[in-house]
């Protein structure tokens, strides 16, 4: 998460891909899958090539992950270590505000029917 702590080069933008607040398996899977596809250049309409960091965001506190056994199972079967994931409450709000105001931040929402703020 060094890129969220101000250690991102000035010309690099950040794309966060986040599923809904229920964080069921399809929400987590869509965030991870879309972030991966974007990071390898498969979604140029959403994420143009250039200096862009793309990361999925799991939209629950890390300590609540074990309550989502479907997500735990899916991550295990896919070989994804939850320690490598970013969870919503871990995002530094002030840094995100800075990046948003400088247009260095883009949010992609998956599995949402409305923005829950």
Secondary structure, DSSP 8 states (H G I E B T S, - for coil): -GGGGT-S-TT-EEEEEE--TT--HHHHHHHHHHHHHHHTTS-TTTS-SSSEEEEEEESS-GGGGGG-HHHHHHHHHHT--GGGSEEGGGS-HHHHHHHHHTT-EEEEE-S-SS---
